[in-house]
Amino acid sequence: MNTVPQFKLNNGEEMPAAGIGCWMGTVGDSRQVTEMVLTALRLGYRHIDTASNYGNELSVGQAIRESNVPRSEIYLVTKLSSEDHGRPEKALEYSLNRLGVDYVDLYLMHWPQAFDVDHGRYCLPEDSPTFIESWKMMENLVETGKTRSIGVSNFSIKNLDILLKHARIIPVTNQVEMHPYLPQHDLLAYCSSRGILLTAYAPVGKHKFATNPSVLEIAQRNNVSVAQVLLGWGVKRGTAVIPKSTHETRLKENLTLVSLEDEDMQILDNLHRQSGMHHSVCGFHSSELGGSCFGWTYAQLGWDMIEGGIMRS
Ligand SMILES: NC(=O)c1ccc[n+]([C@@H]2O[C@H](COP(=O)([O-])OP(=O)(O)OC[C@H]3O[C@@H](n4cnc5c(N)ncnc54)[C@H](OP(=O)(O)O)[C@@H]3O)[C@@H](O)[C@H]2O)c1
């Protein structure tokens, strides 16, 4: 069985550096989700990333029970959806019931923006509940023991700066899209200096690096796969990685972390500087969204974009 390194969080808890992502591309429970998580647990994964609005917490919980892996050995993450910003306690209770567990290891605010269900629209940054108000309610959840840690997701330096001025608890992690096309070096430096671990989502870039000549060359020279190059880069730069795969061979590959030489790290660090390369593969930071994402402009989100869905820095 693979030994995955652990990252020490700012509250003393430990998170396995590699986990299984459970966003399936569509919302909902399915036997496929249960089988994927079961296979992952059998292969040695001990970090599971899901979310209330993936709609598959029941299937994830089913896999945990069927696996017979003790709950205490699993690092389980779920997320507060935008609709629930005004009621994190209720939302966490709902997630725990669906997962069939007494606690999660980490509860993340999925996005900084709240969604106003009554009016069917996203709230503006200054409208209540602001992310500061929601964070304060999340802070109270740690005392209940229903989550061991709290963190954020899709937070920029700008919004972390605002949050940290009011936070009693520093987020243990910020989960963001991160791979060599969107390395977010500035955000990594900012979070590292404040004790916030970054967790990279879409860490194998949704397999869009398969034809990139630089990444292919590194993979061939090291006799590993493209995904292993990307995950090795992610972990070596100090970020947790949560790739998703429904294929056993890929799941195994993704958990077999490789250590890259410094010169390969540098090539990957600089890949985004090549013309047209600096972009999101998830479509969140994308010109297709017309300058905004889930109701907030890029400026409100703190994303520095130029034309064509390309990031500036
Ligand atoms: N916080 C957020 O807002 C947010 C947003 C997006 C994602 N996430 C989390 O991050 C996780 C990962 O992100 P993601 O699923 O979007 O992207 P990803 O893990 O980079 O890519 C997943 C895709 O790559 C393929 N793949 C995985 N490993 C592979 C390998 N070794 N070789 C070839 N292809 C491989 C998978 O196909 P197969 O399944 O067919 O193998 C799947 O199509 C999600 O599942 C979710 O938990 C969080």
Ligand as a Chemical Component Dictionary entry (heavy atoms), coordinates in Angstrom:
data_LIG
# 
_chem_comp.id                   LIG 
_chem_comp.type                 NON-POLYMER 
_chem_comp.pdbx_formal_charge   0 
_chem_comp.three_letter_code    LIG 
# 
loop_
_chem_comp_atom.comp_id 
_chem_comp_atom.atom_id 
_chem_comp_atom.alt_atom_id 
_chem_comp_atom.type_symbol 
_chem_comp_atom.charge 
_chem_comp_atom.model_Cartn_x 
_chem_comp_atom.model_Cartn_y 
_chem_comp_atom.model_Cartn_z 
_chem_comp_atom.pdbx_ordinal 
LIG N1  N1  N 0  -13.828 23.692 -4.581  1  
LIG C1  C1  C 0  -14.274 23.750 -5.814  2  
LIG O1  O1  O 0  -14.927 24.714 -6.242  3  
LIG C2  C2  C 0  -13.957 22.615 -6.751  4  
LIG C3  C3  C 0  -14.123 22.786 -8.128  5  
LIG C4  C4  C 0  -13.788 21.723 -8.961  6  
LIG C5  C5  C 0  -13.309 20.534 -8.424  7  
LIG N2  N2  N 1  -13.179 20.387 -7.069  8  
LIG C6  C6  C 0  -12.710 19.112 -6.464  9  
LIG O2  O2  O 0  -11.485 18.734 -7.086  10 
LIG C7  C7  C 0  -11.599 17.415 -7.603  11 
LIG C8  C8  C 0  -10.719 17.229 -8.807  12 
LIG O3  O3  O 0  -11.024 18.156 -9.825  13 
LIG P1  P1  P 0  -11.659 17.732 -11.226 14 
LIG O4  O4  O 0  -12.354 16.436 -11.072 15 
LIG O5  O5  O -1 -12.439 18.884 -11.708 16 
LIG O6  O6  O 0  -10.382 17.625 -12.179 17 
LIG P2  P2  P 0  -9.124  16.629 -12.265 18 
LIG O7  O7  O 0  -9.027  15.763 -11.079 19 
LIG O8  O8  O 0  -7.943  17.446 -12.654 20 
LIG O9  O9  O 0  -9.459  15.777 -13.554 21 
LIG C9  C9  C 0  -10.410 14.767 -13.554 22 
LIG C10 C10 C 0  -10.462 14.211 -14.987 23 
LIG O10 O10 O 0  -9.170  13.714 -15.362 24 
LIG C11 C11 C 0  -9.252  12.324 -15.634 25 
LIG N3  N3  N 0  -8.101  11.695 -14.973 26 
LIG C12 C12 C 0  -7.857  11.613 -13.642 27 
LIG N4  N4  N 0  -6.701  10.964 -13.406 28 
LIG C13 C13 C 0  -6.194  10.612 -14.611 29 
LIG C14 C14 C 0  -5.037  9.915  -15.025 30 
LIG N5  N5  N 0  -4.154  9.444  -14.147 31 
LIG N6  N6  N 0  -4.855  9.730  -16.368 32 
LIG C15 C15 C 0  -5.743  10.203 -17.263 33 
LIG N7  N7  N 0  -6.862  10.873 -16.935 34 
LIG C16 C16 C 0  -7.098  11.075 -15.617 35 
LIG C17 C17 C 0  -10.583 11.838 -15.063 36 
LIG O11 O11 O 0  -11.155 10.860 -15.904 37 
LIG P3  P3  P 0  -11.738 9.450  -15.378 38 
LIG O12 O12 O 0  -12.612 9.713  -14.192 39 
LIG O13 O13 O 0  -12.482 8.938  -16.571 40 
LIG O14 O14 O 0  -10.524 8.621  -15.036 41 
LIG C18 C18 C 0  -11.450 13.106 -15.116 42 
LIG O15 O15 O 0  -12.037 13.246 -16.390 43 
LIG C19 C19 C 0  -13.113 17.292 -7.878  44 
LIG O16 O16 O 0  -13.514 15.949 -8.069  45 
LIG C20 C20 C 0  -13.689 17.959 -6.662  46 
LIG O17 O17 O 0  -13.645 17.094 -5.549  47 
LIG C21 C21 C 0  -13.480 21.426 -6.228  48 
# 
loop_
_chem_comp_bond.comp_id 
_chem_comp_bond.atom_id_1 
_chem_comp_bond.atom_id_2 
_chem_comp_bond.value_order 
_chem_comp_bond.pdbx_ordinal 
LIG N1  C1  SING 1  
LIG C1  O1  DOUB 2  
LIG C1  C2  SING 3  
LIG C2  C3  SING 4  
LIG C2  C21 DOUB 5  
LIG C3  C4  DOUB 6  
LIG C4  C5  SING 7  
LIG C5  N2  DOUB 8  
LIG N2  C6  SING 9  
LIG N2  C21 SING 10 
LIG C6  O2  SING 11 
LIG C6  C20 SING 12 
LIG O2  C7  SING 13 
LIG C7  C8  SING 14 
LIG C7  C19 SING 15 
LIG C8  O3  SING 16 
LIG O3  P1  SING 17 
LIG P1  O4  DOUB 18 
LIG P1  O5  SING 19 
LIG P1  O6  SING 20 
LIG O6  P2  SING 21 
LIG P2  O7  DOUB 22 
LIG P2  O8  SING 23 
LIG P2  O9  SING 24 
LIG O9  C9  SING 25 
LIG C9  C10 SING 26 
LIG C10 O10 SING 27 
LIG C10 C18 SING 28 
LIG O10 C11 SING 29 
LIG C11 N3  SING 30 
LIG C11 C17 SING 31 
LIG N3  C12 SING 32 
LIG N3  C16 SING 33 
LIG C12 N4  DOUB 34 
LIG N4  C13 SING 35 
LIG C13 C14 SING 36 
LIG C13 C16 DOUB 37 
LIG C14 N5  SING 38 
LIG C14 N6  DOUB 39 
LIG N6  C15 SING 40 
LIG C15 N7  DOUB 41 
LIG N7  C16 SING 42 
LIG C17 O11 SING 43 
LIG C17 C18 SING 44 
LIG O11 P3  SING 45 
LIG P3  O12 DOUB 46 
LIG P3  O13 SING 47 
LIG P3  O14 SING 48 
LIG C18 O15 SING 49 
LIG C19 O16 SING 50 
LIG C19 C20 SING 51 
LIG C20 O17 SING 52 
# 
